[in-house]
Amino acid sequence: MSGFISRVIEEKKELDLKLEKLNAFLESSASDELCKGDEYLLRRQRQVMTEYSCVLSTRIERFWGTLL
């Protein structure tokens, strides 16, 4: 597997772990202590991270398509 493909796969794994942690925090009672502005920003961050994860998934799928 090419080096850059490995890096993209690793980047997606790391991003998805961070996204899991952010989701867990936002669904926990600890997030109730956030001010509305911070809550909004973290929810927006989650949305952008999810979109980025989808982009990385598409790139990985395209890599595999070109390797076949």
PDB file of N, CA, C and O in Angstrom:
ATOM      1  N   MET A   1       0.850  -1.173   0.000  1.00  0.00           N
ATOM      2  CA  MET A   1       0.000   0.000   0.000  1.00  0.00           C
ATOM      3  C   MET A   1       0.896   1.237   0.000  1.00  0.00           C
ATOM      4  O   MET A   1       1.891   1.302   0.722  1.00  0.00           O
ATOM      5  N   SER A   2       0.533   2.188  -0.802  1.00  0.00           N
ATOM      6  CA  SER A   2       1.312   3.413  -0.927  1.00  0.00           C
ATOM      7  C   SER A   2       1.318   4.190   0.392  1.00  0.00           C
ATOM      8  O   SER A   2       0.378   4.107   1.183  1.00  0.00           O
ATOM      9  N   GLY A   3       2.391   4.940   0.607  1.00  0.00           N
ATOM     10  CA  GLY A   3       2.536   5.708   1.839  1.00  0.00           C
ATOM     11  C   GLY A   3       1.420   6.710   2.067  1.00  0.00           C
ATOM     12  O   GLY A   3       0.935   6.862   3.188  1.00  0.00           O
ATOM     13  N   PHE A   4       1.011   7.397   1.003  1.00  0.00           N
ATOM     14  CA  PHE A   4      -0.020   8.413   1.195  1.00  0.00           C
ATOM     15  C   PHE A   4      -1.377   7.776   1.479  1.00  0.00           C
ATOM     16  O   PHE A   4      -2.187   8.355   2.204  1.00  0.00           O
ATOM     17  N   ILE A   5      -1.635   6.610   0.928  1.00  0.00           N
ATOM     18  CA  ILE A   5      -2.890   5.909   1.217  1.00  0.00           C
ATOM     19  C   ILE A   5      -2.916   5.498   2.687  1.00  0.00           C
ATOM     20  O   ILE A   5      -3.934   5.637   3.364  1.00  0.00           O
ATOM     21  N   SER A   6      -1.797   4.998   3.165  1.00  0.00           N
ATOM     22  CA  SER A   6      -1.694   4.618   4.576  1.00  0.00           C
ATOM     23  C   SER A   6      -1.920   5.817   5.481  1.00  0.00           C
ATOM     24  O   SER A   6      -2.569   5.700   6.520  1.00  0.00           O
ATOM     25  N   ARG A   7      -1.390   6.966   5.093  1.00  0.00           N
ATOM     26  CA  ARG A   7      -1.567   8.175   5.902  1.00  0.00           C
ATOM     27  C   ARG A   7      -3.024   8.621   5.937  1.00  0.00           C
ATOM     28  O   ARG A   7      -3.516   9.056   6.978  1.00  0.00           O
ATOM     29  N   VAL A   8      -3.716   8.516   4.804  1.00  0.00           N
ATOM     30  CA  VAL A   8      -5.126   8.899   4.763  1.00  0.00           C
ATOM     31  C   VAL A   8      -5.953   7.951   5.635  1.00  0.00           C
ATOM     32  O   VAL A   8      -6.849   8.391   6.355  1.00  0.00           O
ATOM     33  N   ILE A   9      -5.657   6.664   5.570  1.00  0.00           N
ATOM     34  CA  ILE A   9      -6.368   5.688   6.396  1.00  0.00           C
ATOM     35  C   ILE A   9      -6.121   5.965   7.873  1.00  0.00           C
ATOM     36  O   ILE A   9      -7.054   5.929   8.674  1.00  0.00           O
ATOM     37  N   GLU A  10      -4.885   6.239   8.236  1.00  0.00           N
ATOM     38  CA  GLU A  10      -4.553   6.539   9.631  1.00  0.00           C
ATOM     39  C   GLU A  10      -5.223   7.840  10.081  1.00  0.00           C
ATOM     40  O   GLU A  10      -5.711   7.931  11.207  1.00  0.00           O
ATOM     41  N   GLU A  11      -5.245   8.834   9.209  1.00  0.00           N
ATOM     42  CA  GLU A  11      -5.892  10.105   9.537  1.00  0.00           C
ATOM     43  C   GLU A  11      -7.373   9.898   9.822  1.00  0.00           C
ATOM     44  O   GLU A  11      -7.915  10.483  10.761  1.00  0.00           O
ATOM     45  N   LYS A  12      -8.036   9.060   9.010  1.00  0.00           N
ATOM     46  CA  LYS A  12      -9.457   8.785   9.219  1.00  0.00           C
ATOM     47  C   LYS A  12      -9.681   8.045  10.536  1.00  0.00           C
ATOM     48  O   LYS A  12     -10.628   8.350  11.261  1.00  0.00           O
ATOM     49  N   LYS A  13      -8.831   7.088  10.847  1.00  0.00           N
ATOM     50  CA  LYS A  13      -8.959   6.369  12.116  1.00  0.00           C
ATOM     51  C   LYS A  13      -8.849   7.326  13.293  1.00  0.00           C
ATOM     52  O   LYS A  13      -9.657   7.269  14.219  1.00  0.00           O
ATOM     53  N   GLU A  14      -7.854   8.203  13.260  1.00  0.00           N
ATOM     54  CA  GLU A  14      -7.657   9.171  14.341  1.00  0.00           C
ATOM     55  C   GLU A  14      -8.838  10.138  14.436  1.00  0.00           C
ATOM     56  O   GLU A  14      -9.308  10.449  15.531  1.00  0.00           O
ATOM     57  N   LEU A  15      -9.308  10.605  13.297  1.00  0.00           N
ATOM     58  CA  LEU A  15     -10.447  11.516  13.271  1.00  0.00           C
ATOM     59  C   LEU A  15     -11.686  10.844  13.847  1.00  0.00           C
ATOM     60  O   LEU A  15     -12.417  11.452  14.629  1.00  0.00           O
ATOM     61  N   ASP A  16     -11.923   9.598  13.466  1.00  0.00           N
ATOM     62  CA  ASP A  16     -13.106   8.898  13.951  1.00  0.00           C
ATOM     63  C   ASP A  16     -13.043   8.660  15.458  1.00  0.00           C
ATOM     64  O   ASP A  16     -14.076   8.691  16.128  1.00  0.00           O
ATOM     65  N   LEU A  17     -11.860   8.424  15.995  1.00  0.00           N
ATOM     66  CA  LEU A  17     -11.720   8.283  17.449  1.00  0.00           C
ATOM     67  C   LEU A  17     -12.050   9.598  18.155  1.00  0.00           C
ATOM     68  O   LEU A  17     -12.752   9.610  19.166  1.00  0.00           O
ATOM     69  N   LYS A  18     -11.541  10.690  17.618  1.00  0.00           N
ATOM     70  CA  LYS A  18     -11.840  12.009  18.194  1.00  0.00           C
ATOM     71  C   LYS A  18     -13.333  12.304  18.098  1.00  0.00           C
ATOM     72  O   LYS A  18     -13.922  12.870  19.019  1.00  0.00           O
ATOM     73  N   LEU A  19     -13.931  11.920  16.990  1.00  0.00           N
ATOM     74  CA  LEU A  19     -15.358  12.142  16.795  1.00  0.00           C
ATOM     75  C   LEU A  19     -16.179  11.322  17.786  1.00  0.00           C
ATOM     76  O   LEU A  19     -17.182  11.811  18.306  1.00  0.00           O
ATOM     77  N   GLU A  20     -15.776  10.099  18.050  1.00  0.00           N
ATOM     78  CA  GLU A  20     -16.457   9.275  19.055  1.00  0.00           C
ATOM     79  C   GLU A  20     -16.404   9.940  20.425  1.00  0.00           C
ATOM     80  O   GLU A  20     -17.402   9.977  21.145  1.00  0.00           O
ATOM     81  N   LYS A  21     -15.238  10.461  20.778  1.00  0.00           N
ATOM     82  CA  LYS A  21     -15.082  11.116  22.074  1.00  0.00           C
ATOM     83  C   LYS A  21     -15.927  12.385  22.158  1.00  0.00           C
ATOM     84  O   LYS A  21     -16.539  12.661  23.189  1.00  0.00           O
ATOM     85  N   LEU A  22     -15.958  13.141  21.088  1.00  0.00           N
ATOM     86  CA  LEU A  22     -16.771  14.355  21.066  1.00  0.00           C
ATOM     87  C   LEU A  22     -18.250  14.004  21.174  1.00  0.00           C
ATOM     88  O   LEU A  22     -18.986  14.653  21.917  1.00  0.00           O
ATOM     89  N   ASN A  23     -18.692  12.990  20.445  1.00  0.00           N
ATOM     90  CA  ASN A  23     -20.089  12.551  20.532  1.00  0.00           C
ATOM     91  C   ASN A  23     -20.435  12.124  21.955  1.00  0.00           C
ATOM     92  O   ASN A  23     -21.487  12.484  22.483  1.00  0.00           O
ATOM     93  N   ALA A  24     -19.543  11.359  22.564  1.00  0.00           N
ATOM     94  CA  ALA A  24     -19.788  10.896  23.934  1.00  0.00           C
ATOM     95  C   ALA A  24     -19.914  12.085  24.888  1.00  0.00           C
ATOM     96  O   ALA A  24     -20.791  12.104  25.751  1.00  0.00           O
ATOM     97  N   PHE A  25     -19.043  13.065  24.729  1.00  0.00           N
ATOM     98  CA  PHE A  25     -19.107  14.249  25.592  1.00  0.00           C
ATOM     99  C   PHE A  25     -20.406  15.010  25.389  1.00  0.00           C
ATOM    100  O   PHE A  25     -21.067  15.392  26.354  1.00  0.00           O
ATOM    101  N   LEU A  26     -20.773  15.231  24.124  1.00  0.00           N
ATOM    102  CA  LEU A  26     -21.975  16.009  23.847  1.00  0.00           C
ATOM    103  C   LEU A  26     -23.243  15.297  24.317  1.00  0.00           C
ATOM    104  O   LEU A  26     -24.247  15.950  24.604  1.00  0.00           O
ATOM    105  N   GLU A  27     -23.208  13.999  24.395  1.00  0.00           N
ATOM    106  CA  GLU A  27     -24.368  13.242  24.863  1.00  0.00           C
ATOM    107  C   GLU A  27     -24.347  13.034  26.382  1.00  0.00           C
ATOM    108  O   GLU A  27     -25.313  12.524  26.950  1.00  0.00           O
ATOM    109  N   SER A  28     -23.265  13.421  27.032  1.00  0.00           N
ATOM    110  CA  SER A  28     -23.157  13.241  28.481  1.00  0.00           C
ATOM    111  C   SER A  28     -23.742  14.445  29.223  1.00  0.00           C
ATOM    112  O   SER A  28     -24.010  15.493  28.635  1.00  0.00           O
ATOM    113  N   SER A  29     -23.927  14.263  30.510  1.00  0.00           N
ATOM    114  CA  SER A  29     -24.439  15.358  31.334  1.00  0.00           C
ATOM    115  C   SER A  29     -23.392  16.468  31.511  1.00  0.00           C
ATOM    116  O   SER A  29     -23.738  17.596  31.859  1.00  0.00           O
ATOM    117  N   ALA A  30     -22.128  16.151  31.276  1.00  0.00           N
ATOM    118  CA  ALA A  30     -21.072  17.159  31.398  1.00  0.00           C
ATOM    119  C   ALA A  30     -21.274  18.306  30.412  1.00  0.00           C
ATOM    120  O   ALA A  30     -20.894  19.444  30.687  1.00  0.00           O
ATOM    121  N   SER A  31     -21.868  18.004  29.275  1.00  0.00           N
ATOM    122  CA  SER A  31     -22.074  19.058  28.277  1.00  0.00           C
ATOM    123  C   SER A  31     -23.151  20.052  28.714  1.00  0.00           C
ATOM    124  O   SER A  31     -23.256  21.142  28.150  1.00  0.00           O
ATOM    125  N   ASP A  32     -23.947  19.684  29.709  1.00  0.00           N
ATOM    126  CA  ASP A  32     -24.978  20.599  30.217  1.00  0.00           C
ATOM    127  C   ASP A  32     -24.375  21.852  30.838  1.00  0.00           C
ATOM    128  O   ASP A  32     -25.049  22.874  30.962  1.00  0.00           O
ATOM    129  N   GLU A  33     -23.115  21.773  31.225  1.00  0.00           N
ATOM    130  CA  GLU A  33     -22.445  22.899  31.867  1.00  0.00           C
ATOM    131  C   GLU A  33     -21.891  23.920  30.869  1.00  0.00           C
ATOM    132  O   GLU A  33     -21.423  24.988  31.264  1.00  0.00           O
ATOM    133  N   LEU A  34     -21.946  23.591  29.593  1.00  0.00           N
ATOM    134  CA  LEU A  34     -21.424  24.504  28.571  1.00  0.00           C
ATOM    135  C   LEU A  34     -22.354  25.698  28.386  1.00  0.00           C
ATOM    136  O   LEU A  34     -23.573  25.580  28.514  1.00  0.00           O
ATOM    137  N   CYS A  35     -21.764  26.834  28.088  1.00  0.00           N
ATOM    138  CA  CYS A  35     -22.596  27.968  27.691  1.00  0.00           C
ATOM    139  C   CYS A  35     -23.113  27.683  26.277  1.00  0.00           C
ATOM    140  O   CYS A  35     -22.547  26.863  25.554  1.00  0.00           O
ATOM    141  N   LYS A  36     -24.165  28.350  25.903  1.00  0.00           N
ATOM    142  CA  LYS A  36     -24.799  28.083  24.598  1.00  0.00           C
ATOM    143  C   LYS A  36     -23.825  28.266  23.432  1.00  0.00           C
ATOM    144  O   LYS A  36     -23.862  27.511  22.461  1.00  0.00           O
ATOM    145  N   GLY A  37     -22.961  29.270  23.535  1.00  0.00           N
ATOM    146  CA  GLY A  37     -21.999  29.518  22.461  1.00  0.00           C
ATOM    147  C   GLY A  37     -21.023  28.380  22.292  1.00  0.00           C
ATOM    148  O   GLY A  37     -20.746  27.961  21.168  1.00  0.00           O
ATOM    149  N   ASP A  38     -20.494  27.868  23.400  1.00  0.00           N
ATOM    150  CA  ASP A  38     -19.561  26.741  23.322  1.00  0.00           C
ATOM    151  C   ASP A  38     -20.250  25.475  22.832  1.00  0.00           C
ATOM    152  O   ASP A  38     -19.686  24.705  22.055  1.00  0.00           O
ATOM    153  N   GLU A  39     -21.477  25.274  23.299  1.00  0.00           N
ATOM    154  CA  GLU A  39     -22.226  24.093  22.845  1.00  0.00           C
ATOM    155  C   GLU A  39     -22.446  24.151  21.335  1.00  0.00           C
ATOM    156  O   GLU A  39     -22.267  23.159  20.628  1.00  0.00           O
ATOM    157  N   TYR A  40     -22.838  25.332  20.855  1.00  0.00           N
ATOM    158  CA  TYR A  40     -23.035  25.504  19.415  1.00  0.00           C
ATOM    159  C   TYR A  40     -21.754  25.186  18.653  1.00  0.00           C
ATOM    160  O   TYR A  40     -21.782  24.466  17.654  1.00  0.00           O
ATOM    161  N   LEU A  41     -20.626  25.725  19.129  1.00  0.00           N
ATOM    162  CA  LEU A  41     -19.356  25.515  18.428  1.00  0.00           C
ATOM    163  C   LEU A  41     -18.957  24.041  18.427  1.00  0.00           C
ATOM    164  O   LEU A  41     -18.463  23.542  17.416  1.00  0.00           O
ATOM    165  N   LEU A  42     -19.158  23.346  19.527  1.00  0.00           N
ATOM    166  CA  LEU A  42     -18.812  21.922  19.561  1.00  0.00           C
ATOM    167  C   LEU A  42     -19.734  21.108  18.659  1.00  0.00           C
ATOM    168  O   LEU A  42     -19.280  20.163  18.014  1.00  0.00           O
ATOM    169  N   ARG A  43     -20.989  21.449  18.601  1.00  0.00           N
ATOM    170  CA  ARG A  43     -21.907  20.745  17.698  1.00  0.00           C
ATOM    171  C   ARG A  43     -21.553  21.032  16.240  1.00  0.00           C
ATOM    172  O   ARG A  43     -21.645  20.152  15.385  1.00  0.00           O
ATOM    173  N   ARG A  44     -21.154  22.249  15.973  1.00  0.00           N
ATOM    174  CA  ARG A  44     -20.707  22.606  14.613  1.00  0.00           C
ATOM    175  C   ARG A  44     -19.424  21.849  14.279  1.00  0.00           C
ATOM    176  O   ARG A  44     -19.265  21.349  13.165  1.00  0.00           O
ATOM    177  N   GLN A  45     -18.512  21.767  15.243  1.00  0.00           N
ATOM    178  CA  GLN A  45     -17.272  21.018  15.050  1.00  0.00           C
ATOM    179  C   GLN A  45     -17.591  19.563  14.735  1.00  0.00           C
ATOM    180  O   GLN A  45     -16.977  18.972  13.846  1.00  0.00           O
ATOM    181  N   ARG A  46     -18.546  18.980  15.455  1.00  0.00           N
ATOM    182  CA  ARG A  46     -18.938  17.590  15.197  1.00  0.00           C
ATOM    183  C   ARG A  46     -19.454  17.432  13.769  1.00  0.00           C
ATOM    184  O   ARG A  46     -19.134  16.454  13.093  1.00  0.00           O
ATOM    185  N   GLN A  47     -20.247  18.389  13.318  1.00  0.00           N
ATOM    186  CA  GLN A  47     -20.792  18.329  11.967  1.00  0.00           C
ATOM    187  C   GLN A  47     -19.672  18.360  10.921  1.00  0.00           C
ATOM    188  O   GLN A  47     -19.675  17.573   9.974  1.00  0.00           O
ATOM    189  N   VAL A  48     -18.729  19.263  11.099  1.00  0.00           N
ATOM    190  CA  VAL A  48     -17.626  19.402  10.151  1.00  0.00           C
ATOM    191  C   VAL A  48     -16.725  18.160  10.179  1.00  0.00           C
ATOM    192  O   VAL A  48     -16.278  17.684   9.136  1.00  0.00           O
ATOM    193  N   MET A  49     -16.467  17.645  11.383  1.00  0.00           N
ATOM    194  CA  MET A  49     -15.641  16.439  11.500  1.00  0.00           C
ATOM    195  C   MET A  49     -16.310  15.251  10.817  1.00  0.00           C
ATOM    196  O   MET A  49     -15.639  14.434  10.186  1.00  0.00           O
ATOM    197  N   THR A  50     -17.629  15.155  10.944  1.00  0.00           N
ATOM    198  CA  THR A  50     -18.376  14.079  10.284  1.00  0.00           C
ATOM    199  C   THR A  50     -18.275  14.203   8.776  1.00  0.00           C
ATOM    200  O   THR A  50     -18.072  13.208   8.080  1.00  0.00           O
ATOM    201  N   GLU A  51     -18.416  15.412   8.272  1.00  0.00           N
ATOM    202  CA  GLU A  51     -18.289  15.641   6.829  1.00  0.00           C
ATOM    203  C   GLU A  51     -16.879  15.281   6.347  1.00  0.00           C
ATOM    204  O   GLU A  51     -16.720  14.653   5.300  1.00  0.00           O
ATOM    205  N   TYR A  52     -15.875  15.675   7.104  1.00  0.00           N
ATOM    206  CA  TYR A  52     -14.488  15.382   6.752  1.00  0.00           C
ATOM    207  C   TYR A  52     -14.249  13.880   6.748  1.00  0.00           C
ATOM    208  O   TYR A  52     -13.558  13.367   5.868  1.00  0.00           O
ATOM    209  N   SER A  53     -14.809  13.171   7.718  1.00  0.00           N
ATOM    210  CA  SER A  53     -14.672  11.723   7.773  1.00  0.00           C
ATOM    211  C   SER A  53     -15.286  11.080   6.525  1.00  0.00           C
ATOM    212  O   SER A  53     -14.736  10.124   5.977  1.00  0.00           O
ATOM    213  N   CYS A  54     -16.410  11.604   6.089  1.00  0.00           N
ATOM    214  CA  CYS A  54     -17.054  11.098   4.870  1.00  0.00           C
ATOM    215  C   CYS A  54     -16.178  11.335   3.639  1.00  0.00           C
ATOM    216  O   CYS A  54     -16.082  10.476   2.762  1.00  0.00           O
ATOM    217  N   VAL A  55     -15.551  12.491   3.583  1.00  0.00           N
ATOM    218  CA  VAL A  55     -14.641  12.789   2.468  1.00  0.00           C
ATOM    219  C   VAL A  55     -13.469  11.812   2.469  1.00  0.00           C
ATOM    220  O   VAL A  55     -13.093  11.289   1.420  1.00  0.00           O
ATOM    221  N   LEU A  56     -12.896  11.566   3.637  1.00  0.00           N
ATOM    222  CA  LEU A  56     -11.787  10.616   3.722  1.00  0.00           C
ATOM    223  C   LEU A  56     -12.238   9.219   3.327  1.00  0.00           C
ATOM    224  O   LEU A  56     -11.490   8.500   2.665  1.00  0.00           O
ATOM    225  N   SER A  57     -13.436   8.820   3.714  1.00  0.00           N
ATOM    226  CA  SER A  57     -13.972   7.508   3.317  1.00  0.00           C
ATOM    227  C   SER A  57     -14.068   7.400   1.805  1.00  0.00           C
ATOM    228  O   SER A  57     -13.701   6.381   1.220  1.00  0.00           O
ATOM    229  N   THR A  58     -14.559   8.450   1.182  1.00  0.00           N
ATOM    230  CA  THR A  58     -14.688   8.450  -0.280  1.00  0.00           C
ATOM    231  C   THR A  58     -13.324   8.351  -0.939  1.00  0.00           C
ATOM    232  O   THR A  58     -13.149   7.620  -1.913  1.00  0.00           O
ATOM    233  N   ARG A  59     -12.362   9.086  -0.407  1.00  0.00           N
ATOM    234  CA  ARG A  59     -11.000   9.016  -0.969  1.00  0.00           C
ATOM    235  C   ARG A  59     -10.435   7.607  -0.842  1.00  0.00           C
ATOM    236  O   ARG A  59      -9.827   7.089  -1.778  1.00  0.00           O
ATOM    237  N   ILE A  60     -10.639   6.987   0.325  1.00  0.00           N
ATOM    238  CA  ILE A  60     -10.125   5.625   0.544  1.00  0.00           C
ATOM    239  C   ILE A  60     -10.791   4.658  -0.425  1.00  0.00           C
ATOM    240  O   ILE A  60     -10.118   3.811  -1.012  1.00  0.00           O
ATOM    241  N   GLU A  61     -12.098   4.774  -0.601  1.00  0.00           N
ATOM    242  CA  GLU A  61     -12.809   3.921  -1.554  1.00  0.00           C
ATOM    243  C   GLU A  61     -12.262   4.102  -2.966  1.00  0.00           C
ATOM    244  O   GLU A  61     -12.109   3.131  -3.707  1.00  0.00           O
ATOM    245  N   ARG A  62     -11.972   5.333  -3.331  1.00  0.00           N
ATOM    246  CA  ARG A  62     -11.417   5.593  -4.678  1.00  0.00           C
ATOM    247  C   ARG A  62     -10.025   5.004  -4.826  1.00  0.00           C
ATOM    248  O   ARG A  62      -9.675   4.502  -5.894  1.00  0.00           O
ATOM    249  N   PHE A  63      -9.219   5.061  -3.756  1.00  0.00           N
ATOM    250  CA  PHE A  63      -7.900   4.445  -3.799  1.00  0.00           C
ATOM    251  C   PHE A  63      -8.026   2.962  -4.120  1.00  0.00           C
ATOM    252  O   PHE A  63      -7.321   2.436  -4.981  1.00  0.00           O
ATOM    253  N   TRP A  64      -8.942   2.292  -3.406  1.00  0.00           N
ATOM    254  CA  TRP A  64      -9.090   0.850  -3.598  1.00  0.00           C
ATOM    255  C   TRP A  64      -9.584   0.559  -5.006  1.00  0.00           C
ATOM    256  O   TRP A  64      -9.193  -0.441  -5.609  1.00  0.00           O
ATOM    257  N   GLY A  65     -10.443   1.427  -5.535  1.00  0.00           N
ATOM    258  CA  GLY A  65     -10.934   1.231  -6.904  1.00  0.00           C
ATOM    259  C   GLY A  65      -9.827   1.322  -7.931  1.00  0.00           C
ATOM    260  O   GLY A  65      -9.844   0.608  -8.934  1.00  0.00           O
ATOM    261  N   THR A  66      -8.860   2.200  -7.689  1.00  0.00           N
ATOM    262  CA  THR A  66      -7.760   2.348  -8.648  1.00  0.00           C
ATOM    263  C   THR A  66      -6.723   1.240  -8.490  1.00  0.00           C
ATOM    264  O   THR A  66      -5.928   0.997  -9.398  1.00  0.00           O
ATOM    265  N   LEU A  67      -6.731   0.567  -7.336  1.00  0.00           N
ATOM    266  CA  LEU A  67      -5.770  -0.514  -7.117  1.00  0.00           C
ATOM    267  C   LEU A  67      -6.251  -1.843  -7.680  1.00  0.00           C
ATOM    268  O   LEU A  67      -5.459  -2.771  -7.849  1.00  0.00           O
ATOM    269  N   LEU A  68      -7.546  -1.940  -7.970  1.00  0.00           N
ATOM    270  CA  LEU A  68      -8.095  -3.209  -8.480  1.00  0.00           C
ATOM    271  C   LEU A  68      -7.827  -3.388  -9.951  1.00  0.00           C
ATOM    272  O   LEU A  68      -8.222  -4.399 -10.532  1.00  0.00           O
TER     273      LEU A  68
END
